[in-house]
Amino acid sequence: MSEAQPVDSRSPGLGFSPQWVTVALFGDIDIATGAATLDAIMTAASPRVAHGGGVIVDFAQVDFVGSTAIETLIAARNQLRPLGADIVVRSPTRLLTRMLDIFELTELVEPAVDNGR
């Protein structure tokens, strides 16, 4: 069962920083939890996401991803883009990274941040 926990955050960068929200997912993202996951993403986004902002979906605590994860990300992107917002995937699992590559959706993955380490 997946759970989503919205966490307010701001996009990095200089100057104007549009509103972003992070949704941290837990557990399994599969056919049984896909609709609830999409609902959690859109619920977290609706009051907070400003034009030019978006939703960061954090998969760091996800145990399993099925193909429904791809469907859920595409559905969220398709609902957010007309609003001028976007979606970014943070900490994808190896399987999710592979699926994003197969479906040519690697642009959804958050760029790695170089902390000088």
DANORGI-V289982 format. One record per helix or strand. SS is the DSSP state (h for helix, s for strand). FROM is the first residue (numbers start at 1). LEN is the number of residues. If there is no record, write none. Layout:
# DANORGI-V289982
ss	from	len
SS	FROM	LEN
SS	FROM	LEN
This chain:
# DANORGI-V289982
ss	from	len
s	3	8
s	19	11
h	34	13
s	54	12
h	67	15
s	86	5
h	94	9
h	106	3
s	109	1
